[in-house]
Amino acid sequence: MHEWQKKFDNLRSQFLERSQERLEALRVLIEHLPGRENDMNLLKEVRQLFHWCAGSGGVYGFEEVTKCGLSGEEICDRSISEGLIAPAD
C-alpha cells in the first residue's frame, strides 16, 4: 500500500470518529431550534455543522453525507434570506 493511501485511510478513520460527535452535536442543536427560531448564533452553529458535512463528506467518499450537508446549508441560508430567522442586532 502506498504511503499516501495509508495517510488517507487514517484521515478517513478520523473523519468517521469525528462524524459521530458532530452529528450528535447537530442533532442536539436542531432539537433546540423550536422556540429559538430567531437565535442567529444557534442557526450559525447548525449551518456550520451542515457545511462541515457537505465539504468533508465528499472528500472521504461519502456523497450522501455531502448531499445532506448541502441541503441543510441551503435550508439555513434560505431561512435567513427569506426573513424566517431575524438577524441579531
VMD Tcl script that builds the backbone (N, CA, C; Angstrom):
set m [mol new atoms 267]
animate dup $m
set s [atomselect $m all]
$s set {name element resname resid chain x y z} {
  {N N MET 1 A 0.851 -1.180 0.000}
  {CA C MET 1 A 0.000 0.000 0.000}
  {C C MET 1 A 0.894 1.240 0.000}
  {N N HIS 2 A 0.533 2.194 -0.807}
  {CA C HIS 2 A 1.301 3.433 -0.878}
  {C C HIS 2 A 1.153 4.240 0.408}
  {N N GLU 3 A 2.175 5.006 0.697}
  {CA C GLU 3 A 2.166 5.827 1.914}
  {C C GLU 3 A 0.985 6.806 1.915}
  {N N TRP 4 A 0.690 7.403 0.751}
  {CA C TRP 4 A -0.423 8.359 0.691}
  {C C TRP 4 A -1.748 7.668 0.989}
  {N N GLN 5 A -1.886 6.398 0.576}
  {CA C GLN 5 A -3.114 5.658 0.836}
  {C C GLN 5 A -3.269 5.388 2.330}
  {N N LYS 6 A -2.164 5.067 3.000}
  {CA C LYS 6 A -2.209 4.864 4.453}
  {C C LYS 6 A -2.629 6.148 5.160}
  {N N LYS 7 A -2.063 7.282 4.727}
  {CA C LYS 7 A -2.413 8.567 5.339}
  {C C LYS 7 A -3.889 8.892 5.109}
  {N N PHE 8 A -4.347 8.666 3.866}
  {CA C PHE 8 A -5.745 8.940 3.544}
  {C C PHE 8 A -6.671 8.054 4.375}
  {N N ASP 9 A -6.343 6.769 4.473}
  {CA C ASP 9 A -7.158 5.849 5.268}
  {C C ASP 9 A -7.209 6.275 6.730}
  {N N ASN 10 A -6.091 6.771 7.244}
  {CA C ASN 10 A -6.042 7.266 8.616}
  {C C ASN 10 A -6.939 8.500 8.771}
  {N N LEU 11 A -6.849 9.422 7.823}
  {CA C LEU 11 A -7.694 10.616 7.868}
  {C C LEU 11 A -9.175 10.256 7.746}
  {N N ARG 12 A -9.477 9.279 6.913}
  {CA C ARG 12 A -10.857 8.838 6.734}
  {C C ARG 12 A -11.378 8.234 8.049}
  {N N SER 13 A -10.560 7.464 8.722}
  {CA C SER 13 A -10.956 6.899 10.014}
  {C C SER 13 A -11.212 8.004 11.039}
  {N N GLN 14 A -10.355 9.014 11.051}
  {CA C GLN 14 A -10.549 10.143 11.960}
  {C C GLN 14 A -11.844 10.878 11.638}
  {N N PHE 15 A -12.125 11.021 10.330}
  {CA C PHE 15 A -13.365 11.661 9.908}
  {C C PHE 15 A -14.569 10.901 10.461}
  {N N LEU 16 A -14.544 9.582 10.348}
  {CA C LEU 16 A -15.654 8.774 10.836}
  {C C LEU 16 A -15.837 8.923 12.348}
  {N N GLU 17 A -14.742 8.955 13.083}
  {CA C GLU 17 A -14.827 9.142 14.531}
  {C C GLU 17 A -15.412 10.506 14.878}
  {N N ARG 18 A -14.914 11.551 14.235}
  {CA C ARG 18 A -15.414 12.908 14.494}
  {C C ARG 18 A -16.855 13.069 14.038}
  {N N SER 19 A -17.235 12.339 13.004}
  {CA C SER 19 A -18.592 12.464 12.470}
  {C C SER 19 A -19.637 12.125 13.517}
  {N N GLN 20 A -19.400 11.099 14.286}
  {CA C GLN 20 A -20.359 10.713 15.317}
  {C C GLN 20 A -20.572 11.842 16.306}
  {N N GLU 21 A -19.492 12.478 16.715}
  {CA C GLU 21 A -19.594 13.586 17.668}
  {C C GLU 21 A -20.308 14.782 17.043}
  {N N ARG 22 A -19.951 15.102 15.815}
  {CA C ARG 22 A -20.540 16.273 15.168}
  {C C ARG 22 A -22.002 16.054 14.817}
  {N N LEU 23 A -22.343 14.855 14.393}
  {CA C LEU 23 A -23.747 14.578 14.096}
  {C C LEU 23 A -24.588 14.612 15.360}
  {N N GLU 24 A -24.044 14.157 16.463}
  {CA C GLU 24 A -24.754 14.251 17.737}
  {C C GLU 24 A -24.924 15.716 18.131}
  {N N ALA 25 A -23.892 16.525 17.947}
  {CA C ALA 25 A -23.993 17.961 18.240}
  {C C ALA 25 A -25.060 18.603 17.354}
  {N N LEU 26 A -25.098 18.219 16.086}
  {CA C LEU 26 A -26.091 18.753 15.161}
  {C C LEU 26 A -27.496 18.362 15.612}
  {N N ARG 27 A -27.680 17.124 16.020}
  {CA C ARG 27 A -28.975 16.667 16.498}
  {C C ARG 27 A -29.441 17.486 17.701}
  {N N VAL 28 A -28.539 17.710 18.631}
  {CA C VAL 28 A -28.882 18.479 19.840}
  {C C VAL 28 A -29.238 19.919 19.476}
  {N N LEU 29 A -28.458 20.535 18.595}
  {CA C LEU 29 A -28.750 21.913 18.194}
  {C C LEU 29 A -30.103 22.019 17.508}
  {N N ILE 30 A -30.396 21.082 16.623}
  {CA C ILE 30 A -31.676 21.111 15.912}
  {C C ILE 30 A -32.832 20.931 16.892}
  {N N GLU 31 A -32.642 20.095 17.888}
  {CA C GLU 31 A -33.688 19.922 18.904}
  {C C GLU 31 A -33.971 21.222 19.654}
  {N N HIS 32 A -32.965 22.097 19.743}
  {CA C HIS 32 A -33.136 23.353 20.472}
  {C C HIS 32 A -33.677 24.483 19.595}
  {N N LEU 33 A -33.822 24.261 18.306}
  {CA C LEU 33 A -34.320 25.317 17.420}
  {C C LEU 33 A -35.771 25.717 17.691}
  {N N PRO 34 A -36.698 24.777 17.901}
  {CA C PRO 34 A -38.078 25.216 18.165}
  {C C PRO 34 A -38.135 26.139 19.379}
  {N N GLY 35 A -38.758 27.273 19.162}
  {CA C GLY 35 A -38.839 28.268 20.221}
  {C C GLY 35 A -37.662 29.230 20.227}
  {N N ARG 36 A -36.636 28.917 19.448}
  {CA C ARG 36 A -35.468 29.804 19.375}
  {C C ARG 36 A -35.155 30.123 17.911}
  {N N GLU 37 A -36.213 30.185 17.103}
  {CA C GLU 37 A -36.044 30.391 15.672}
  {C C GLU 37 A -35.307 31.678 15.325}
  {N N ASN 38 A -35.327 32.652 16.209}
  {CA C ASN 38 A -34.656 33.919 15.946}
  {C C ASN 38 A -33.242 33.981 16.520}
  {N N ASP 39 A -32.740 32.881 16.998}
  {CA C ASP 39 A -31.401 32.828 17.579}
  {C C ASP 39 A -30.381 32.624 16.455}
  {N N MET 40 A -29.807 33.716 15.992}
  {CA C MET 40 A -28.888 33.682 14.861}
  {C C MET 40 A -27.636 32.870 15.183}
  {N N ASN 41 A -27.143 32.949 16.401}
  {CA C ASN 41 A -25.945 32.182 16.761}
  {C C ASN 41 A -26.202 30.682 16.687}
  {N N LEU 42 A -27.364 30.267 17.137}
  {CA C LEU 42 A -27.724 28.860 17.067}
  {C C LEU 42 A -27.821 28.401 15.611}
  {N N LEU 43 A -28.458 29.208 14.784}
  {CA C LEU 43 A -28.577 28.866 13.371}
  {C C LEU 43 A -27.201 28.791 12.708}
  {N N LYS 44 A -26.304 29.696 13.071}
  {CA C LYS 44 A -24.952 29.668 12.505}
  {C C LYS 44 A -24.218 28.391 12.905}
  {N N GLU 45 A -24.411 27.949 14.127}
  {CA C GLU 45 A -23.785 26.687 14.559}
  {C C GLU 45 A -24.330 25.509 13.756}
  {N N VAL 46 A -25.650 25.490 13.571}
  {CA C VAL 46 A -26.273 24.425 12.788}
  {C C VAL 46 A -25.734 24.462 11.359}
  {N N ARG 47 A -25.701 25.654 10.775}
  {CA C ARG 47 A -25.224 25.793 9.398}
  {C C ARG 47 A -23.769 25.344 9.276}
  {N N GLN 48 A -22.935 25.690 10.240}
  {CA C GLN 48 A -21.524 25.319 10.190}
  {C C GLN 48 A -21.350 23.804 10.225}
  {N N LEU 49 A -22.144 23.117 11.013}
  {CA C LEU 49 A -22.054 21.660 11.048}
  {C C LEU 49 A -22.537 21.045 9.735}
  {N N PHE 50 A -23.597 21.609 9.153}
  {CA C PHE 50 A -24.023 21.140 7.830}
  {C C PHE 50 A -22.932 21.402 6.789}
  {N N HIS 51 A -22.288 22.541 6.902}
  {CA C HIS 51 A -21.205 22.893 5.971}
  {C C HIS 51 A -20.054 21.882 6.081}
  {N N TRP 52 A -19.727 21.506 7.291}
  {CA C TRP 52 A -18.671 20.517 7.502}
  {C C TRP 52 A -19.048 19.199 6.834}
  {N N CYS 53 A -20.311 18.794 6.997}
  {CA C CYS 53 A -20.774 17.557 6.352}
  {C C CYS 53 A -20.666 17.660 4.831}
  {N N ALA 54 A -21.073 18.790 4.302}
  {CA C ALA 54 A -21.058 18.981 2.852}
  {C C ALA 54 A -19.646 18.893 2.297}
  {N N GLY 55 A -18.698 19.507 2.960}
  {CA C GLY 55 A -17.328 19.510 2.463}
  {C C GLY 55 A -16.578 18.229 2.721}
  {N N SER 56 A -16.592 17.785 3.933}
  {CA C SER 56 A -15.810 16.609 4.310}
  {C C SER 56 A -16.381 15.313 3.775}
  {N N GLY 57 A -17.681 15.231 3.665}
  {CA C GLY 57 A -18.298 14.010 3.170}
  {C C GLY 57 A -17.775 13.619 1.800}
  {N N GLY 58 A -17.712 14.564 0.904}
  {CA C GLY 58 A -17.236 14.286 -0.446}
  {C C GLY 58 A -15.765 13.935 -0.490}
  {N N VAL 59 A -14.981 14.588 0.327}
  {CA C VAL 59 A -13.541 14.327 0.356}
  {C C VAL 59 A -13.264 12.868 0.694}
  {N N TYR 60 A -14.038 12.321 1.619}
  {CA C TYR 60 A -13.785 10.966 2.094}
  {C C TYR 60 A -14.693 9.919 1.458}
  {N N GLY 61 A -15.392 10.306 0.396}
  {CA C GLY 61 A -16.169 9.341 -0.371}
  {C C GLY 61 A -17.572 9.069 0.125}
  {N N PHE 62 A -18.128 9.972 0.896}
  {CA C PHE 62 A -19.485 9.814 1.412}
  {C C PHE 62 A -20.395 10.845 0.740}
  {N N GLU 63 A -20.752 10.549 -0.495}
  {CA C GLU 63 A -21.525 11.501 -1.300}
  {C C GLU 63 A -22.897 11.809 -0.691}
  {N N GLU 64 A -23.502 10.844 -0.050}
  {CA C GLU 64 A -24.814 11.076 0.552}
  {C C GLU 64 A -24.701 12.063 1.718}
  {N N VAL 65 A -23.605 12.000 2.443}
  {CA C VAL 65 A -23.358 12.956 3.531}
  {C C VAL 65 A -23.228 14.356 2.949}
  {N N THR 66 A -22.524 14.455 1.819}
  {CA C THR 66 A -22.373 15.744 1.148}
  {C C THR 66 A -23.734 16.295 0.734}
  {N N LYS 67 A -24.563 15.455 0.138}
  {CA C LYS 67 A -25.895 15.903 -0.301}
  {C C LYS 67 A -26.725 16.403 0.871}
  {N N CYS 68 A -26.704 15.667 1.967}
  {CA C CYS 68 A -27.468 16.082 3.152}
  {C C CYS 68 A -26.924 17.386 3.728}
  {N N GLY 69 A -25.605 17.499 3.761}
  {CA C GLY 69 A -24.991 18.724 4.262}
  {C C GLY 69 A -25.359 19.928 3.424}
  {N N LEU 70 A -25.321 19.762 2.104}
  {CA C LEU 70 A -25.692 20.858 1.205}
  {C C LEU 70 A -27.155 21.246 1.391}
  {N N SER 71 A -28.020 20.264 1.564}
  {CA C SER 71 A -29.442 20.552 1.796}
  {C C SER 71 A -29.639 21.327 3.095}
  {N N GLY 72 A -28.935 20.903 4.139}
  {CA C GLY 72 A -29.036 21.607 5.416}
  {C C GLY 72 A -28.538 23.037 5.331}
  {N N GLU 73 A -27.417 23.217 4.647}
  {CA C GLU 73 A -26.893 24.575 4.445}
  {C C GLU 73 A -27.905 25.435 3.702}
  {N N GLU 74 A -28.496 24.872 2.657}
  {CA C GLU 74 A -29.463 25.608 1.849}
  {C C GLU 74 A -30.671 26.030 2.682}
  {N N ILE 75 A -31.153 25.132 3.524}
  {CA C ILE 75 A -32.296 25.455 4.383}
  {C C ILE 75 A -31.933 26.591 5.339}
  {N N CYS 76 A -30.754 26.519 5.931}
  {CA C CYS 76 A -30.313 27.588 6.844}
  {C C CYS 76 A -30.189 28.910 6.104}
  {N N ASP 77 A -29.552 28.881 4.935}
  {CA C ASP 77 A -29.375 30.114 4.152}
  {C C ASP 77 A -30.716 30.701 3.722}
  {N N ARG 78 A -31.629 29.834 3.289}
  {CA C ARG 78 A -32.952 30.294 2.863}
  {C C ARG 78 A -33.720 30.887 4.037}
  {N N SER 79 A -33.585 30.279 5.196}
  {CA C SER 79 A -34.271 30.800 6.382}
  {C C SER 79 A -33.828 32.218 6.694}
  {N N ILE 80 A -32.564 32.481 6.533}
  {CA C ILE 80 A -32.031 33.819 6.778}
  {C C ILE 80 A -32.506 34.783 5.696}
  {N N SER 81 A -32.339 34.385 4.423}
  {CA C SER 81 A -32.640 35.305 3.335}
  {C C SER 81 A -34.135 35.609 3.192}
  {N N GLU 82 A -34.981 34.674 3.559}
  {CA C GLU 82 A -36.415 34.899 3.473}
  {C C GLU 82 A -36.974 35.539 4.721}
  {N N GLY 83 A -36.105 35.835 5.663}
  {CA C GLY 83 A -36.548 36.523 6.874}
  {C C GLY 83 A -37.207 35.605 7.883}
  {N N LEU 84 A -37.067 34.292 7.686}
  {CA C LEU 84 A -37.631 33.375 8.668}
  {C C LEU 84 A -36.851 33.422 9.963}
  {N N ILE 85 A -35.592 33.786 9.847}
  {CA C ILE 85 A -34.730 33.997 11.011}
  {C C ILE 85 A -34.335 35.461 10.988}
  {N N ALA 86 A -34.690 36.160 12.019}
  {CA C ALA 86 A -34.341 37.578 12.080}
  {C C ALA 86 A -32.894 37.735 12.486}
  {N N PRO 87 A -32.128 38.513 11.725}
  {CA C PRO 87 A -30.720 38.739 12.111}
  {C C PRO 87 A -30.616 39.369 13.486}
  {N N ALA 88 A -29.626 38.952 14.256}
  {CA C ALA 88 A -29.401 39.527 15.589}
  {C C ALA 88 A -28.882 40.941 15.448}
  {N N ASP 89 A -29.275 41.791 16.364}
  {CA C ASP 89 A -28.788 43.185 16.342}
  {C C ASP 89 A -27.414 43.304 16.887}
}
mol reanalyze $m
mol bondsrecalc $m
mol representation Tube
mol addrep $m
